[in-house]
């Protein structure tokens, strides 16, 4: 007779703390802790080998934590639910336990297949929330309050000992980039994965680095240390949202007993950080409620502005963007930094989205997919919702058309960041570093600098491109049909701030995701 066990299916929740499926399944009987490498998911355009490296580091840490409780992590490769079919031949599946996931179209379709297989085979599938995102949400009214209720709910306790099967299921072991034939340059500066690394990052932020969070988050220089750097750990669930919010609020409570200017500044920074955590859930909820935002404009009246299929000119502009040869040093520095490290602060992410959408006049989908590949913390709900907001296709947000030159002057005034990532410009005077094409000919000769040879000429004229974008967008937004559609989008996705809730204080004016 086959043994009977519950499958705890790990996805983007690679931890044992604050893990409701693991806690409840362990109380129900013997378990098999399962992670599945899904070739279909790994083959997606937005997947980078660095994502797999981060996942593998997290799986190693997860296996270590599980083994300390008496069970090992089972790793398999394949398509779901076929993997469940294979496991059903080895033991009787008493149930499947997992967290809900707001992923891309591939994971959505996979979950539908799993649900059907479970129904057909009489296997209960229990899913649990791991953040404030609500499935089948009828209205945004009261959503902020529901988020607070979730954050204040009891954290399920995973028992120190968990019963597994006497006959341990076969496991493939850790599989890396060579096994899956993934292409892409390594990110030598990427953050390490795993719950231990995640908790260490959180501790260093809350104890030390968060002091200057509010003043640091806009600059790619200061943001490197001043931002929390928790975003990849939240994206892959090595640390839960509830753990991060709880730890942040604990530090806030401790600081409130120590008045002083420095304390007030630190509290403002922590409040700003918590607001970002709130906005994180807000944007993921958009994709959960409207999965088509991964592919289609949120405001369909904007379909007429930019073509999804690039013509020769758009393709050439896109390739300049991909190769980080736009001729705008701050843009190119950000793109090179991102390709090397997998991270940028939010302001710079917004600038890249704005530049590709308004300066290059590209449909957001391809630049968004390309950047998703580079972001180690790629979270579909945040990424596609945010990109559409920056591209102006949601219809309910102020159009933000960033000037790369002004952004460099404001956020990298001494040129440190640009010199680090664009070494071919490092010898130029600081006053011309943001716009090298403005250097007088005699000065170019003095510095031995030839525009077009040593560094590309600007791919577009920023002022002319922005003027064109405004002429296209502003009249469209004033049309009755655009205003009607914007009201529909606002009702579906707009924030609802209830003054009696803590979230009303948490949500700030800045509507960026976690950094």
N, C-alpha and C positions, 0 to 999 in steps of 0.2 A: 504494500500500500504506500502510495506517495505521501510524503510529508506535506503539511498544510502551512502556508505562510502568507503574510501580507507584503505586498511590494510597496516600498517607499520610493517613489520616483523623484529623483533630484533633477532639477533643471537649472534655473537661475536662482538657486537658493542653496548654495554650496557651503553649508554650515550645519552645526548641530544645536547651537543655541537659538532660542526663540524660533523653534521649528515645530509648528503645530502638527503637520502630518507625521513626523517622526515620533513625537510625544504620544499622540493618540494611537498610532499603529502599534507602538511598543506596548501599550496597555492592552491591546486587543489580542495579542498573540505573538508568535514568532514572525520575524521580519526578514526580508531581503532588501538591502539598501542598493538601489540601482541607479546608475547613470548610463545613458545611451549616447554614444557618438553617432550623430545623424549625418551621413554623407550629403543628403539633400540640403540640409541647413548649412553645412560647411562649404558647399559649392556656391552659395549665394554671393552675388557681386559685392555686397557690403561686408563680407567676412575677410579678415586679414589673419595671416599666420600668428600675429601677436595675440589675437583673441584666443586662439587655441592654446598658446603658451600660458596665458593668464589662467585659463580654465584648468589646464593640467596642473599648474602649481596649486590651484585651489582644490583640485581633486586629491592630490597627495596629502594636503593638510586635512581635508575632510576624512579621508581614509584613516589617517592617524587618530583623529578624534573619535571616529566610530570604533576602531579597534580597542581604544581605551575603555569602551563600553561593552565590548564582547562580540562585535560583529565587524565584518570587513565590507568594504565597498565592492560591489559587483559591477564590472564595466563590460559593456557589450557594444557592438557596432551593428547598425542596421536601420531599417525603417520601422516605424511604429504604425499599427500595433503588432507587426510581424514578430518583433522581439518578444512581446508578451506571449505570442503563440509558442515560440521556442521555449520560453521559460515554463509554460504550462505543461510541456511534456516532461519537465524535470521535477516539478512539484505542483501541488494543487494551489492555485492562486485564490486566497480567501478574500482579497480586496486590493485595490490600488489606492494609494494615498499620495497626494501631491499638493503643491501650492498652485494657485491660479497664475497664469502668465499672460501679460499683454505684450505679445511679440509681433512678428511680422506675419505676412500672409501664409508663409510656409508653416509656421508653428500653429497658426489658427486652423489651417486645414488638417494638420496632424492631430490636433486636439479633437476635431470633429470625428476623425477616423477612430481615435481611441475611445471616444464616448460611444460610438456605434458598436465597437467590438465588445466593450464592457456590457452594454445592454444585451447584445446577442448571446453572450456567454454567461449571463447572470452573475457578473462580477461587479460588486459595488465600487464605484469610483468616488472618493471623497476629496473635494478640493477645498482649500483654505486660503483666505486672503493673507498676503504678507505686506500689504500697504493699504493706503486709503482708497484705492481704486475700487469702484463698485460695478459689478456686472449687471447688465440689463437695467441700468440707471434710467428711470423714467424722466427725471427732472434734476437740474442742478440746484434747485431750491433745497436748502438745508444740507448741502453736500459738505460744507466746511465743518458743520457740527458733527456729521457722521464721521468725518476724518478724526476729529478730536476724540470721539467715543472709541474708535478703534485704537488710537494711540494710548488711551487710558485703560484699555482692557487688560485683563490678566495675561501675563506671558506664560504660555504652557511650559511645564517643566519636563525636560527630557530625562528619563531615569538614568542613574549612573551605570546600571547594567541592563543590557538589552539581549533578549534571546534570539538567536539565529537558528538556521537549519543545521541539523547534524551533518548532512551532506552539503557542503558549501557549493553553491553554483559555480560553474566555470566562469572565469573572468579573463578578458583579453589583456588586462594590464593597461598601463598608460601608453597611449598612442600619440605620436607627434606629427610634425609637419611632413616628414618623409613618407610616412604610411599613407597619408591622405593626398600627397602630391600637391600641396598648396604652394602657390606662387606669391612672392612678395618679398621686399627687402626687410631684413630684421629690424625691429625697433630696439636698438641697444639701450635707449634711455627709458624704456617703459617700466612702469611700476610692477613690482612682483605681486602675484596673487596669493590667495589663502587667507583664512580667518585670522591667523596670527599676525600677518602683515596688515590686515585691515584694522584690527584692534590697536596695533602699535601706531598706525597712522592716525587713528581717531584720538588716542591718548596724547600724541605729540601736538595735535591741533588744539584740542581743548585746554591743555595745560600751558602751552607756550605760543603756538603760531596764531591762534585765534585772536590774540590781543590786537593785531593790526589787520584783521580780516576786512573790515569795512573800507579801509583806506587802501588796501592792497589789491582788491579783486579785479580792478579794471586794467591793471598793467600786466603785460606778459612777463615782466621782470620780477616785480614784487609778488605777483600772483602765484608764482611758482612755489613759494614757501607760504605765503599768506592765505591762500585758498586751502580748503580742507583736504583736498586730494582723495576724498572718500568716494567720488563718483564711480570708478570702476568696481569698487567693493559693493556698492549699492546695486549697480547694474547686474552683477553676477551673484548677489546675495551672500557674499562671504560674511557680511555683517548686516543685520536687519535694520530697516528704517526705524522700527520701534526702539532698538538698542541705541541708535545714533541720537534720536530725539530725547530719549530718556537720559542719556549721558550728558547731553547739552543742557537740559533743564536742571540736572543735578549741579552742574558747575554754576549755572545762573543763580540757583538758590544759595550756594555757598558764597558767591561773590556779594550778594545783597547784604550780607552781614558785615561787609568791610567797605564803608563809604570812602569816597575819594575820587579825584579826577580820573586817575588811571582805571579805577574800577568802573566808573560810569562809561568810559570809552570801551572797555572790554565788554560790558553788558550790551552796549549798542551793537558791537560787532557780532556777538552771539545772537542777538535778536535778528540782525540782518541775515545771519546764516540760517536760522530757523525759518525765516521767511522763504529762503531759497528751497528749503526742504518741503515747505508747503506747496510752492509753485511746481516742484517736481511732480507731485501727485496730480496736481491740477492738469498739467500737460499730458501725462500718461492717460488720464481719464478721457481726454479728447480722442485718442486713438482707440481706446476701449469702446467708446460710444459710437465712433464712426471709423471703422477699420479702413475705409477707402481713402482716408487722408494719407496713407502710405503712397498712393499713386495719383489721386485726383485732387484738383484744387478745392479747398474748402468752400470758397465762393466761386461757383461755376461760371458766373458772368465774366470772370477774369480769364477764362479759357482762350479768349480771342487775342490776348495780349502777346503771349509768347508761345512759340511752337514747341511741342514736345519733341518732334523730330528735328534735329539740327540741320540747317543748310550748311554749305561749305564755310561761310563766314562764321557762323556760330560754332561750328566744329573747330575751326582754327582758334577762336577765342578760348574755347573750352580746353584745348590742348595746351595753350599758354598757361592756363590756370593749373592744370594737372602737373605740368613740368616746373611750376613755380618760377616762371619767366614772364610775368605780367608786365615788368618794367616799373612796378610800384614796389619799392624796397620793403615797406612794412607788410604788404600782402605776401610777398615772396618769402620773407623771413618767417612769417606765421606758418605758411604752408610747409616750409622746410623743417621747422621745429616740430610741427605736427607729425610729419612723416617719420621723423627720427625718434620721437618720444611718445607719441600717441595722446598728447594732451595739450590743450590751450585753455586759457581762462575764457570766461563767457563773452566778455566784450570783444575779444578778437574773433571768437566763433561767429558772433553776430556780424562783425565787419566782413568776414569771408562770405557769409550768406548774402549780405547786402551787395558786396562787390560783384559776385557772380550773377545776382539777380538784376541789379540796376545798372552797374557800369558795363558788364558784359552782355546784359539783356538775354540771359539764358533761362529757359524753363528750369525751375528749381529741382526737378527730379534727378537729373544726372549729377549735378554738383553735390546734391544732398547724398546720393548714393556713394559717390567718390569719397566725400568727407566721412560718411558713416564707416567706411572701411578703415580710415585712419584713426578715428576716435577709439581709443581703448575702452572707453566708458560708453560705447554706443548703446543707447537705450531707444528702441524704435519709437515708443510713445513720446518721449521728449524730443527726439531728433526731428522726426517728420513734422510734428506739430510746431516746434520752434522754427524750423526752416521755412515753413509756409507763413508763419507770422512775419518773419524777417523779409520774405519775398513779396509780402503784400497780398497774398492770395487767400487769406482767411477773411478779409474784408472788414474786420472789427478793430484793427489795431492801427495806431498812428504809423505812417510810413517812415522808417528810419533809414536814411540814405547816408551812410558814413563816408566821409572823405578820408582815404588812406593817408594822405599827407598830413591832415590835421590830427588824425589819430596817432600818427607817429610822433608828431610834435608834442601832443598832450601826454602820451603814455610812455614814450621812449625819448624824451627830450635830449638826452646826452648821447643817444645812438648806440647804447650798449647792446641792446637786443639785436638791432639790425647788423651791427658789426660782427656779432657772434655768429649769425646765420647767413649773412651775405658777405663773406670775407673779401670778395672782389671789390667791395666798396669801402673796406675798412680804412683805407688811407685818405679818403675824401674828407674835406672840412665838414664839421657837424651841421653847419647852416645849409648845406646842400645835400645832406644825406637823405632827406625825405623826398627830395625831388631833384635827382642828379641832372635831369634834362635842362634845368634852369641855370646850370653853371655857365658863366661866360666863357667863350671860346679860348681866350688867353689863359684862364685859370685851368681849363681842361688840359691845355697843352702843358702847363706847368706841372700838373699832377700826372701827366701821361695817360689821361683817361679819354677813351674814345667811346662815345655812346653808340650802341649798336654792335660794337665789337666786344667791349669789356663787360657790358651790361645792356640788356635789351631796352629799346625805346618803349615808352608806354603803349600797351596794347590798344588802349582807347584814350580819348581826351575825357577826363573825369567830368569837367564842367558841362561839356556838350552831352555826354551820356546821361547825366542826371537831369539836364533840361529836357531831353527826349523822354525819359522815364516819367517825369512829372506831367508832361503834355499827354502822355498815354494814360496815366493812372487817374489824375484828378478829375477830368471830365467824366470818366467812366464811373467813378465813385459817386458822382452827383446824379446819375440817372435814377429814376424811380425804381426800376427793376433791381439795380444794385443795392439801393437802400433797403428794399423789401427783403432781399436775400440776406443782407447783413443782419437785419433784425432776427431772421430765422437762425442764423449762425450764433448770434448772441444768446438767444433763448436756449440753444442746444449746448453751447460750450462756455458761455460767459461765466465768470466767477460770481458767486453769491456770498456776500459777506454779512453774516449775522452779527450785530454788534455785541450780543451777549456772549459770544463764544471767544475763546482764546485765539482762534484762527483769524478773527477779524483784526486782531492786533498783530498777528504774525505775517499776514500777507502785506507785503510792502508794495511800493510803486514799481520797483524793478521786477520785471516779469521774466527773469532768466532762470534756467535750470540750475541745479546744483553744480558747484565748481570744485 
